[in-house]
Amino acid sequence: MNATDASKQELRKTGIDAVGDIPWGTHFCHFYETKADLLATLIPYYKTGLENNEFCLWLVVEPLTGAEAATALRNAISNFDRHLEAGSIEIVPYQDGYFSGGVFSAEHAIGKWKAKLAEALSRGYDGIRAHGNEAWLTEGDWKNFLEYEKRLNEVIAGQPMLILCAYPLATRTAAEVFDVAEAHEFATARRQGKWEVFETPELKETKPELTKLKEELEQRIQERTKQLAASNEELRTILDTIPAMVAATDPDGATSYVNRRWLEFYGVKLEVLQGWGWRSVVHPEDEPGLVKEWTAALSTGQPLERQFRMRRYDGEYPWYLVRIVPRRDEHENIIKWYGAACEIDDRVRAEEELRTSERKFRDLVELIPAAVYLCDKAGNITYYNKRSVELWGREPMPGDFSQRYCGSLRAYDGDGKLVPCDQSPVANALRTGQPQYNQELIVERPDRSRITVFANVALIRNEEREVIGVINSFQDITSRKQTEAELKTAFEEIQVLKDQLQKENLVLKEEIDRSSTFEEIVGESSALRAVLSRVAKVAPTESTVLITGETGTGKELIARAIHKRSNRSARPFVAFNCAAIPPSLIATEMFGHERGAFTGAVQRHPGRFELAEGGTIFLDEVGDLPPETQITLLRVLQEHEFERVGGHQTIRADVRVIAATHSDLERAIEAGVFRSDLFYRLNVFPIQIPPLRERAEDIPLLVEYLVGRYASTTAKKIRKISRKTMDRLKSYPWPGNIRELQNVIERSVIISKGAGPAALRVVPVCLSQTSGSA
């Protein structure tokens, strides 16, 4: 038999008494007089489908509404809303199944059936059960619809589908009723509450086959029943043989079964334990609490696990661990409770001996003048003596673990560096599995006082040599370390002053090295005025600024102008050229490094961000930052914090960032060499500086300013600058912008003759192939 034949032969319950069981692929119809006759057919039809893992589709038409259909199903099926939420049934208007573009379409309808079947099977349903009401049919649609019904027989043949079509008798003639019946495998009618079944020739032919199939199914059921009985007997034999105690109770908690091992343990018959008779074998001290918890489990449906003592056949009460879990039916109703018990008497006695040993140990530890506390493998504090509280200044809170306890006290190493909680001696011992000896720490207690302690951490191991905890012992050596602490404090003060002086010297040196020749911004062009207007607006704020423009346009001068007009003007202005430092050193120059961070790092070195604390940092050529440094800079802009290279301490950064670049950062983002999120953080307030060629009207002022500056430094007097020279200077495109103009003027002043009044001679570099003078 092929797959199609097998599907065809599988009988499905219809829920309709007058029809009984029918095979998959059946397409039948129903004639009705009233809405009550229609619902009397469809409600059991769909209820049976939902109970048998079938996807149900109901196409409704007047006089029945979707709300009425749902209400009728809800009244008949207790868990109908759960089926509705799970999508096991859909109640939709008939147009969704039959119409396309507002008119009946056989192709559309058949396609819908196929799609719904495929969807149902993919979701794990056995098949699909559907219904369509043809009360909407007009005379014009009648012939086409009958052809569709006949074609539908071919489509669903052998498929896991049942389709029931409904026709109102009030609107159909006898001839039409006959036509409908011929188009289906069989037809039923319900009039005034009575059933009639009309058989088609095809149904009469298949009746013997269906009768035979029913007999075969009944035979299979009998065989399966015998197999289940044998399996039950085999399971009972297994339960009586296994070295475990197993029991079952009814939903109300009454014992209905215990295996042979449990009966042998009790030394009684099953009748004694049935119902709630098991309470007689529970230790009197444990029985009230057990009954209370068992009653609560019966009420909530939650599993129960409890250890208690039960009377053995010899009168002893060994300890047992019992776990009881519920078994539920498809509606989540509890139908049985199953329990199993294992003896834990040796374990309970061992735990009691351990508790006795621990009490002796704690009495001994309380006599030791050192502070001692114990942690388990997870770092949870399991014990501490009184001396710990005296030294630490507070007791651990409930649920405290070592890292949090120590973290609230703030421990420092011999160099005064804060020891992170995850690097404390206890944390290191638990992480590495190695004891920690002779660890000298300075501890700041809750009252802000500090003591110096000598800590030793030993490991606690089980019989398998696995680490299960640690013992931390520490002694107060504050008095012994007092003199050393005073000397260390004095040295630290000197070191702080030295570091501060180094920072100030470094900032001063960079100020001198980076000093621009433009103490003031020179120019009156509209382009420059627009830039200065933006400078005036953004300077008083804390916003990040991104200055863009060609090389030599004076981006750093604009950055200094922003700083001088800001509330940070009294604090440092630190300029840093990202393109002037090798990529491997940029991070350490920007953020500093700790001593020993890399070969040659013999002392801690502050970075530019630390030097600019409270002031402004100018990041020139920010587009040349390597990707890893971009990530760190993004964190500074977002979180206002960073860490030195090789360090673990987080440093807060109170610094205003002004960045500049001559690169096209948007193209760099497209090329994948610059982070888009960093660009958006920098580009809060963009300022575009125009090139010198776009502000030619400023060239005379710049030339005059530069000539005066360089003439003063070279002790020369420049008498005049001719119009011809000025025109040449104004007409030149200046690809190097102001920096190129500066170089040209400096060279021109240098070659001017004599110390007396002279005319400016323009050096013929870049301007033209011939020299000129004024």
C-alpha positions in Angstrom: 0.0 0.0 0.0 1.5 3.4 -1.0 1.5 6.5 1.2 -1.7 7.9 -0.4 -3.5 4.6 0.1 -2.4 4.5 3.7 -3.6 8.0 4.3 -6.9 7.1 2.7 -7.4 4.1 4.9 -6.8 5.9 8.2 -10.1 6.4 9.8 -10.9 9.7 11.6 -13.6 10.4 14.1 -16.1 13.0 12.8 -17.9 13.6 16.1 -21.2 13.4 14.2 -23.2 10.4 15.5 -25.0 10.0 12.2 -21.7 9.7 10.3 -19.3 8.0 12.6 -15.7 7.4 11.4 -14.6 8.3 7.9 -11.2 8.1 6.2 -8.9 11.0 5.4 -9.6 12.6 2.0 -13.4 12.6 2.5 -15.4 15.4 1.0 -19.0 15.3 2.2 -21.9 17.8 2.6 -24.6 18.7 5.1 -28.0 20.2 4.5 -29.7 22.2 7.3 -32.8 24.1 8.0 -32.0 26.3 11.0 -28.9 27.8 12.6 -29.4 25.4 15.5 -29.3 22.4 13.1 -26.0 23.8 11.6 -24.4 24.3 15.0 -25.5 20.9 16.2 -23.4 19.4 13.4 -20.4 21.7 13.4 -19.7 22.0 17.1 -19.0 18.2 17.7 -17.3 18.1 14.3 -14.7 20.7 15.4 -14.5 19.6 19.0 -13.4 16.1 17.8 -10.9 17.6 15.4 -9.2 19.7 18.2 -9.1 16.7 20.5 -7.3 14.6 17.8 -4.5 17.0 16.9 -6.1 18.4 13.7 -5.9 21.9 12.5 -9.4 23.3 12.1 -10.6 26.0 9.6 -14.2 27.4 9.8 -15.4 29.6 7.0 -18.5 31.4 8.3 -21.4 33.1 6.4 -24.6 34.7 7.4 -26.8 34.1 9.3 -23.9 32.8 11.5 -21.2 35.2 12.6 -17.7 34.5 13.7 -18.4 35.7 17.2 -21.4 33.3 17.5 -19.3 30.4 16.2 -16.5 31.1 18.8 -19.1 31.5 21.6 -20.7 28.1 20.7 -17.3 26.4 20.7 -16.3 28.0 23.9 -19.4 26.7 25.6 -18.7 23.2 24.4 -14.9 23.1 24.9 -13.5 24.0 28.3 -10.1 24.9 27.0 -11.2 26.4 23.7 -9.4 29.8 24.3 -6.1 27.9 24.6 -6.7 26.3 21.2 -7.5 29.7 19.8 -4.3 31.3 21.2 -2.2 28.4 19.9 -3.6 28.8 16.4 -5.2 25.3 16.3 -8.4 26.8 14.9 -9.2 29.7 12.7 -12.7 31.2 12.2 -12.7 33.5 9.2 -15.2 35.0 6.7 -16.1 32.8 3.7 -14.6 35.5 1.4 -11.1 34.6 2.7 -11.4 31.0 1.4 -13.4 31.5 -1.9 -13.0 35.0 -3.3 -10.2 36.6 -5.2 -10.7 40.2 -6.2 -14.2 40.2 -4.8 -15.4 37.3 -7.0 -15.5 33.5 -6.6 -12.3 31.8 -7.9 -11.9 28.0 -7.9 -8.1 28.3 -8.4 -7.9 30.7 -5.4 -10.0 28.4 -3.2 -8.0 25.2 -4.1 -4.8 27.0 -3.6 -6.0 28.1 -0.1 -6.8 24.5 0.9 -3.3 23.3 -0.2 -1.5 26.1 1.6 -3.4 25.5 4.8 -2.7 21.8 4.6 1.0 22.4 4.1 1.1 24.9 7.0 -0.8 22.5 9.3 1.6 19.6 8.6 4.6 21.8 9.1 3.3 22.8 12.5 3.0 19.1 13.6 -0.8 18.6 13.1 -2.0 15.2 11.8 -4.1 16.9 9.1 -6.7 19.6 8.5 -10.5 19.6 9.2 -12.4 22.3 7.4 -16.0 23.6 6.7 -17.4 26.0 4.3 -21.0 27.3 4.2 -22.4 27.8 0.7 -25.4 30.1 1.7 -23.7 32.9 -0.2 -23.9 31.2 -3.6 -25.8 33.0 -6.4 -27.3 31.5 -9.5 -24.4 32.8 -11.5 -21.9 31.0 -9.3 -23.9 27.7 -9.0 -22.5 25.8 -12.0 -19.0 26.9 -11.5 -19.1 26.1 -7.8 -20.4 22.5 -8.5 -17.5 22.0 -10.9 -15.1 23.3 -8.2 -16.6 20.8 -5.7 -16.0 17.9 -8.1 -12.5 19.0 -8.7 -11.9 19.4 -5.0 -12.7 15.6 -4.6 -9.6 14.9 -6.8 -7.4 17.4 -4.9 -8.0 16.1 -1.4 -8.1 12.4 -2.4 -5.6 10.5 -0.2 -4.6 13.7 1.6 -5.0 14.2 5.4 -8.0 16.4 5.0 -11.7 16.3 5.9 -14.0 18.9 4.2 -17.6 19.4 5.2 -19.7 21.7 3.0 -23.0 23.1 4.4 -26.0 24.1 2.2 -29.2 25.7 3.6 -32.3 23.7 2.5 -34.5 26.8 2.4 -32.6 28.2 -0.6 -32.0 25.0 -2.6 -34.4 23.1 -5.0 -34.7 19.4 -5.1 -32.6 19.3 -8.3 -29.9 21.4 -6.7 -29.8 19.2 -3.6 -29.4 16.2 -5.9 -26.6 18.0 -7.8 -24.8 18.8 -4.5 -25.1 15.2 -3.2 -23.6 13.9 -6.5 -20.6 16.3 -6.1 -19.7 14.8 -2.7 -18.9 11.3 -1.4 -22.0 11.4 0.8 -24.5 13.9 2.2 -26.3 14.4 5.5 -29.3 16.4 6.5 -30.5 17.7 9.8 -34.1 18.9 9.9 -35.9 19.8 13.1 -33.3 18.0 15.1 -33.5 14.7 13.1 -30.7 13.2 11.0 -30.8 11.8 7.5 -27.9 10.3 5.5 -27.8 10.3 1.6 -25.4 7.8 0.2 -23.7 8.2 -3.1 -22.8 5.2 -5.3 -19.1 5.7 -4.3 -20.0 5.5 -0.6 -22.0 2.3 -1.1 -19.0 0.8 -2.9 -16.6 1.7 -0.1 -18.8 0.5 2.8 -17.6 -3.1 2.8 -14.0 -1.9 2.7 -14.6 0.4 5.6 -16.3 -2.4 7.5 -13.3 -4.6 7.0 -11.0 -1.7 8.0 -13.0 -1.2 11.2 -12.6 -4.9 12.0 -8.9 -4.8 11.4 -8.6 -1.8 13.7 -10.5 -3.5 16.5 -8.2 -6.5 16.1 -5.2 -4.2 16.4 -6.7 -2.6 19.5 -7.1 -6.0 21.2 -3.5 -7.0 20.3 -2.2 -3.7 21.6 -4.2 -4.1 24.8 -2.5 -7.4 25.4 0.9 -5.9 24.7 0.2 -3.1 27.2 -0.9 -5.6 29.8 2.3 -7.6 29.3 4.4 -4.4 29.5 2.6 -3.4 32.7 3.4 -6.7 34.2 7.0 -6.4 33.1 7.3 -2.9 34.5 5.8 -4.1 37.8 8.4 -6.9 37.9 11.2 -4.4 37.3 10.0 -2.1 40.0 9.8 -4.9 42.5 13.3 -6.0 41.5 15.3 -2.7 41.4 17.2 -1.8 44.6 15.1 1.4 45.1 11.9 2.3 46.9 9.1 3.4 44.6 5.5 4.4 45.4 2.5 6.0 43.7 -0.4 8.0 45.1 -3.7 9.2 43.7 -4.3 12.9 43.0 -5.6 13.4 46.6 -2.3 12.0 48.1 -3.7 8.6 49.1 -1.1 5.8 48.5 -2.2 3.4 45.8 1.0 1.4 45.2 4.4 0.7 46.7 7.0 -1.7 45.3 8.2 -4.9 47.0 11.4 -3.2 48.3 9.4 -0.6 50.2 7.1 -3.3 51.8 10.2 -5.3 52.8 11.7 -2.2 54.4 8.6 -1.4 56.4 7.8 -5.1 57.2 4.1 -4.5 56.7 1.5 -5.2 54.1 0.2 -2.8 51.4 -3.1 -2.4 53.1 -1.4 -0.8 56.1 0.2 1.9 53.9 -2.7 2.6 51.5 -4.6 5.9 51.7 -2.8 8.0 54.3 -1.7 5.1 56.4 2.0 5.8 55.5 2.0 8.4 58.2 2.3 5.7 60.9 5.8 4.8 59.8 7.2 8.4 59.8 9.2 9.5 62.8 6.9 11.4 65.2 9.2 14.4 65.1 9.2 14.6 61.3 5.5 13.7 60.6 3.9 17.1 61.2 6.3 19.0 59.0 6.1 16.3 56.3 2.3 16.3 56.2 2.3 20.1 56.0 4.6 20.2 53.0 2.9 17.2 51.3 -0.5 19.0 51.7 1.0 22.1 50.2 2.4 20.2 47.2 -1.0 18.6 46.5 -2.5 22.1 46.5 0.1 23.7 44.2 1.0 20.8 42.1 4.7 21.4 42.7 7.2 18.5 43.2 8.3 17.7 46.7 11.7 16.8 48.0 12.4 16.3 51.7 14.6 14.2 54.0 13.0 12.5 57.0 13.2 9.4 59.1 11.0 6.3 58.5 10.6 3.3 60.8 12.3 0.2 59.5 11.1 -3.4 60.1 13.6 -3.6 63.0 12.2 -0.5 64.7 15.1 1.8 63.7 14.5 5.2 62.1 17.1 5.7 59.3 17.1 8.9 57.3 15.8 8.9 53.8 15.6 11.4 51.0 12.2 11.2 49.2 11.3 13.0 46.0 7.7 13.1 44.7 6.6 14.4 41.2 3.2 14.7 39.6 2.1 13.1 36.3 -0.4 15.1 34.3 -2.8 14.4 31.4 -3.0 16.3 28.2 -5.1 18.9 30.0 -2.5 19.5 32.7 -4.6 17.8 35.3 -2.7 15.7 37.8 -3.7 12.0 37.5 -0.9 10.4 39.7 2.0 11.2 42.0 5.1 9.1 41.8 7.8 9.0 44.5 11.2 7.4 45.0 13.3 7.2 48.2 17.0 6.6 48.8 18.7 6.0 52.2 20.9 8.8 53.3 21.5 7.7 56.9 25.2 7.5 56.5 25.4 10.9 54.9 23.3 12.5 57.6 25.4 11.0 60.4 28.6 12.1 58.6 27.2 15.6 58.3 26.5 15.6 62.0 30.0 14.5 62.8 31.3 17.2 60.5 29.2 19.8 62.3 30.6 18.6 65.7 34.2 18.9 64.3 33.4 22.4 63.0 32.2 23.5 66.4 35.5 22.3 68.0 37.5 24.0 65.3 35.6 27.3 65.8 36.1 27.2 69.6 39.8 26.8 69.0 40.0 29.6 66.4 38.2 32.0 68.7 41.2 31.6 71.1 43.7 32.7 68.4 44.7 36.3 68.6 44.8 36.5 64.8 41.7 37.3 62.6 40.4 34.3 60.7 37.6 33.7 58.2 36.7 30.9 55.9 35.3 31.0 52.3 33.9 28.2 50.2 35.0 27.7 46.6 32.7 30.4 45.3 34.2 33.0 47.7 31.2 33.0 50.1 32.2 33.7 53.7 31.2 30.6 55.7 32.8 31.5 59.1 34.7 34.3 60.8 35.9 34.8 64.3 35.5 37.8 66.6 38.9 39.1 65.9 38.0 39.5 62.3 35.2 41.9 63.3 37.4 43.8 65.6 40.1 44.4 62.9 37.8 44.8 59.9 35.5 47.2 61.8 32.2 45.5 60.7 30.6 42.1 60.4 30.0 40.5 57.0 26.4 41.1 55.8 24.1 38.1 55.2 25.1 36.5 51.9 28.4 38.4 51.8 31.2 36.9 49.8 34.9 37.6 50.2 35.3 40.0 47.2 32.4 42.2 48.3 33.4 42.1 52.0 37.0 43.0 51.2 35.8 45.5 48.5 33.8 47.4 51.1 37.0 47.8 53.1 39.3 48.9 50.3 42.7 47.1 50.5 45.9 48.7 49.2 49.2 47.0 48.4 52.6 48.1 49.7 52.8 50.8 47.0 49.5 52.3 48.0 47.8 51.0 45.0 44.2 49.9 45.4 43.9 46.1 45.1 40.9 45.1 43.0 38.6 42.6 44.7 39.4 40.0 42.1 43.1 40.3 42.9 42.9 40.0 46.6 44.8 37.1 48.3 41.6 35.1 48.7 40.6 35.6 45.1 44.1 34.7 43.8 44.2 31.6 45.9 40.8 30.4 44.7 41.7 31.3 41.0 45.2 29.8 40.9 44.8 26.9 43.4 47.9 28.1 45.2 48.3 29.4 48.8 49.2 33.0 49.3 51.7 33.7 52.0 53.1 36.8 53.7 50.9 39.3 51.9 51.2 42.8 53.4 48.1 44.9 52.8 46.9 48.3 54.0 43.2 48.1 54.8 40.8 51.1 55.0 38.0 50.3 57.4 34.4 51.7 57.4 35.4 54.4 59.8 38.1 55.5 57.3 40.9 54.5 59.6 43.7 52.4 58.2 45.6 49.4 59.5 48.4 47.3 58.1 47.9 43.6 58.1 49.9 40.5 57.3 47.7 38.0 55.4 48.2 34.3 54.8 45.7 32.2 52.8 45.7 28.4 53.0 43.7 26.1 50.8 41.0 23.6 52.0 40.9 20.4 50.0 38.6 17.4 50.1 39.6 13.8 50.0 40.0 14.0 46.2 42.5 16.9 46.7 40.0 19.3 45.1 40.0 22.9 46.4 36.7 23.4 48.2 37.6 26.7 50.1 40.3 28.7 51.8 41.3 29.9 55.3 42.3 33.5 55.5 44.4 34.5 58.5 45.7 38.1 59.1 47.5 39.9 61.9 47.5 43.6 62.7 51.1 44.9 62.3 50.1 48.6 62.2 52.3 49.6 65.2 55.3 47.9 63.7 54.7 49.6 60.3 54.0 53.0 61.7 57.5 54.4 61.2 57.7 52.9 57.7 54.3 54.3 56.8 55.3 57.8 57.9 58.4 57.7 55.8 56.4 56.2 52.9 53.9 59.0 53.2 56.6 61.6 53.1 58.1 60.0 50.0 54.7 59.8 48.4 54.1 63.5 49.0 57.5 64.3 47.4 56.7 62.0 44.5 53.3 63.7 44.0 55.0 67.1 43.9 57.6 65.7 41.5 54.9 64.2 39.2 52.9 67.5 39.3 56.1 69.4 38.4 56.8 67.0 35.6 53.3 67.5 34.3 53.6 71.3 34.4 57.0 71.2 32.8 55.8 68.9 30.0 52.8 71.1 29.3 55.0 74.3 29.4 57.5 72.6 27.0 54.8 71.6 24.6 53.3 75.1 24.8 56.7 76.5 23.8 57.3 73.9 21.1 53.9 74.2 19.6 53.6 77.9 19.8 52.1 79.2 16.6 53.5 82.3 14.9 49.9 83.6 15.0 49.3 84.9 18.5 46.1 86.4 17.1 43.9 85.3 14.3 44.5 87.7 11.4 41.9 88.5 8.7 38.6 90.2 8.0 37.1 88.1 5.2 33.5 86.9 5.5 34.7 83.3 5.4 36.9 83.9 8.5 34.2 85.9 10.3 31.8 83.0 9.8 34.4 80.6 11.4 35.0 83.0 14.3 31.3 83.3 14.8 31.0 79.6 15.3 34.0 79.7 17.6 32.3 82.3 19.8 29.1 80.2 20.0 30.8 76.9 20.9 33.6 78.1 23.1 31.6 78.6 26.4 30.0 75.1 26.1 31.5 71.7 26.9 30.7 70.3 23.4 33.2 68.3 21.4 34.4 70.1 18.3 35.7 68.7 15.0 37.8 71.2 13.0 38.3 70.3 9.4 40.3 72.0 6.7 43.3 71.6 4.4 46.8 71.4 5.8 48.2 74.7 7.0 44.8 76.5 7.4 45.4 77.1 11.1 43.3 74.4 12.8 45.3 74.5 16.0 45.0 78.3 16.2 41.2 77.9 16.0 41.4 75.2 18.7 43.4 77.5 21.0 40.9 80.3 20.4 38.1 78.0 21.5 40.0 77.1 24.7 40.9 80.7 25.6 37.2 81.7 25.3 36.0 78.7 27.3 35.5 78.2 31.1 38.6 76.0 31.0 40.9 78.8 29.8 42.8 78.8 33.2 43.6 75.1 32.8 46.0 73.4 30.4 45.7 73.3 26.7 47.5 70.1 25.5 48.0 69.6 21.7 48.7 66.1 20.4 49.5 65.3 16.7 48.1 61.8 16.1 50.1 61.5 12.9 53.5 62.4 14.4 53.6 59.4 16.8 54.3 55.7 15.7 51.1 53.7 15.9 52.6 51.4 18.6 53.2 54.4 20.9 50.0 56.4 20.4 48.1 54.7 23.2 50.8 55.1 25.8 51.3 58.8 24.7 47.6 59.6 24.9 46.7 57.6 28.0 50.0 57.0 29.7 51.5 53.7 31.0 52.2 52.0 34.3 55.7 51.0 35.4 56.6 47.7 33.9 53.9 47.9 31.2 56.5 47.1 28.6 60.3 46.9 28.2 61.8 50.2 29.2 58.8 51.4 31.2 60.8 52.0 34.3 58.3 54.4 35.9 54.7 55.5 35.5 54.2 57.9 32.7 51.2 60.2 32.6 49.4 60.5 29.2 48.2 63.6 27.4 44.7 63.1 28.8 46.0 63.3 32.4 48.1 66.4 31.5 45.0 68.1 30.2 42.9 67.3 33.3 40.4 70.1 33.8 41.4 71.7 30.5 41.3 71.0 26.8 43.1 68.4 24.6 43.6 69.1 20.9 43.8 65.9 18.8 45.3 67.0 15.5 45.1 64.6 12.5 42.6 62.4 14.4 41.9 60.5 11.2 45.3 58.8 11.5 44.5 57.1 14.8 44.9 53.3 14.6 41.7 51.2 15.1 42.6 50.0 18.6 43.2 53.5 19.8 39.9 54.7 18.2 38.1 52.2 20.5 39.8 53.6 23.6 39.1 57.2 22.5 35.4 56.3 22.0 35.2 55.0 25.5 36.7 58.3 26.8 34.1 60.3 24.9 31.2 58.1 26.0 32.2 57.2 29.6 34.8 59.9 30.4 37.2 57.3 31.8 40.2 55.3 30.7 43.0 53.1 31.9 46.8 53.5 31.5 48.6 51.0 29.3 49.4 48.0 31.6 47.1 49.3 34.3 43.8 48.2 35.8 42.7 51.3 37.7 40.0 53.3 36.0 40.8 57.1 35.7 38.1 59.7 35.3 38.7 62.2 32.5 37.5 65.8 33.0 38.8 67.0 29.6 37.2 68.8 26.7 38.1 67.2 23.3 38.8 69.3 20.2 39.7 67.2 17.2 41.0 68.2 13.8 41.8 66.6 10.5 42.5 67.4 6.9 41.2 64.0 5.8 37.7 63.1 4.6 36.5 61.1 7.5 33.3 60.0 5.8 35.4 58.4 3.0 37.6 56.8 5.7 34.5 55.3 7.3 33.4 53.9 3.9 36.9 52.4 3.5 36.7 50.8 6.9 39.7 52.6 8.5 37.7 55.0 10.7 34.9 54.1 13.1 31.5 55.6 12.3 30.5 55.8 16.0 33.7 57.7 16.9 33.0 60.1 14.0 29.6 60.9 15.4 31.0 61.4 18.8 33.6 63.8 17.5 31.4 65.6 15.0 29.1 67.2 17.7 30.0 70.8 16.5 31.9 70.8 13.2 33.9 73.8 12.1 35.2 74.0 8.5 38.2 76.3 8.0 38.3 77.7 4.4 41.6 77.5 2.5 43.6 80.6 2.0 42.6 80.8 -1.7 39.0 81.3 -0.6 39.9 84.2 1.6 42.3 86.1 -0.7 41.2 89.4 0.8 42.9 88.4 4.1 46.3 88.0 2.3 47.4 91.7 2.6 46.7 91.7 6.4 48.6 88.4 6.8 51.5 89.5 4.7 51.8 92.8 6.7 51.6 90.9 10.0 54.2 88.3 8.9 56.6 90.8 7.5 56.5 92.8 10.7 57.1 89.7 12.7 60.1 88.4 10.8 61.6 91.8 10.2 61.6 92.3 13.9 63.3 89.0 14.6 66.0 89.6 11.9 66.5 93.3 12.8 65.6 94.5 9.3 63.3 97.3 8.2 61.1 96.6 5.3 60.2 99.9 3.6 57.2 98.8 1.5 55.5 96.0 -0.3 54.6 96.9 -3.9 51.2 96.4 -5.4 52.7 94.1 -8.0 54.1 91.9 -5.3 50.9 91.9 -3.4 48.9 91.0 -6.5 51.2 88.1 -7.2 50.7 86.9 -3.6 46.9 87.3 -3.9 46.7 85.5 -7.2 48.7 82.5 -6.1 46.4 79.5 -5.1 48.5 78.7 -2.0 48.1 74.8 -1.8 50.0 75.0 1.5 47.7 77.7 2.8 48.9 80.0 5.6 51.9 77.8 6.4 53.2 78.1 2.9 52.6 81.9 3.0 54.5 82.0 6.2 57.5 80.2 4.7 57.5 82.5 1.6 57.4 85.7 3.7 60.1 84.3 6.1 62.4 83.5 3.2 61.7 86.9 1.5 62.6 88.8 4.7 65.8 86.9 5.1 67.1 87.7 1.6 66.1 91.3 1.8 69.3 93.4 1.6 71.0 95.4 4.3 69.9 96.6 7.7 68.4 99.9 6.4 65.0 100.5 4.8 64.4 98.1 1.9 61.7 96.8 -0.3 60.4 93.3 0.2 61.9 90.8 -2.3 59.6 87.8 -2.9 61.4 84.5 -3.2 60.5 83.0 -6.6 59.6 79.6 -5.0 56.2 78.4 -6.1 55.0 81.8 -7.1 56.6 82.0 -10.6 59.7 81.2 -12.5 61.2 84.7 -12.1 61.8 86.8 -9.1 60.2 90.0 -8.4 60.8 93.0 -6.0 59.1 96.1 -4.8 
